[in-house]
Amino acid sequence: ALHQVPDVSLPRYVRVNTLKLDVDSALLELREKYSVQKDDLLSDLLVLPPGTDLHDHPLVKNGSIFLQGKASSMVAPALSPEPGWEVLDACAAPGNKTVHLAALMKRKGRIIACELRKERVKRLKDTIKLSGASNIQALNEDFLNIDPKASSYSKVQAILLDPSCSGSGTAATRLDHLLPSKAEGQDTDMERLNKLSAFQRKALQHALLFPAVERIVYSTCSIHQIENEDVIQSVLPLAESHGFKLANPFPEWQCRGLPVFEGSENLVRTDPAKHGEGFFIALFARKDETTTPHS
Ligand code: SAM
């Protein structure tokens, strides 16, 4: 390309909340006013022209579609929980990925959505209500304080870990949400990144301790190696000692983890310039025959 593609030229995405509306009906309804296509990777994602503003659309207001970027919409499918599973969303508010999990699980099974900050639990509950899901339990708790050995978590088969991060993958490229310079300055603050990275590593290590867990997804909206590949690399020995391997959630996806350790080609990145957002997704998977009873 001869010129830098500005953010405004990137397509807009909406995720169809299949708990309330099927994808073809959403497509038909949106086609009355917009040019809409299905996404080539995610079956519940629709692509609209750059600049399309659907904030006040009735389908958004009634929870039939969610304004959710492609990268963010890749996280729950990367975990791909089966209907009937017990799933823990460790850092859940505002809950976009929580309710996406519920849609993928087709109302079957149980989702525990954990959120540390009380004021954000309210937003989480609003999202859950809007989605129409009835199998999500919102929990105001520090994920690190949840006892993995407690009987109430003994059947958790999948964990989605989308911890607090610098947000560097979304902040810099959003022309419609320009951040104050203070927040931009924080992005380069090494101390802050170190603190975030330490928490992210701790949380991921904690997730590995749940006895029945088969799949763990770790995601950030950061472009920094220290919050992404470095976190994965540092927990890899512990993960492997618990029988986990890095799995490859979207083999057809071209943009992969930085080549800083063996296996990093399994990691998924999105490029802010190309995809509008800088996201990172890692999937740990283990098949443990002894701990997969079907209840
Ligand atoms: N997954 C969410 C979504 O898609 O809507 C976004 C999650 S956001 C990146 C991270 C969330 O984790 C924040 O709401 C933050 O308050 C929460 N959080 C931070 N530390 C936590 C902890 N120790 N336990 C539980 N939640 C935590």
Boltz pocket constraint, residues with backbone or C-beta under 6 A from the ligand:
constraints:
  - pocket:
      binder: B
      contacts: [[A, 90], [A, 91], [A, 92], [A, 93], [A, 94], [A, 95], [A, 96], [A, 97], [A, 98], [A, 114], [A, 115], [A, 116], [A, 117], [A, 120], [A, 141], [A, 142], [A, 143], [A, 144], [A, 162], [A, 163], [A, 164], [A, 165]]
      max_distance: 6.0
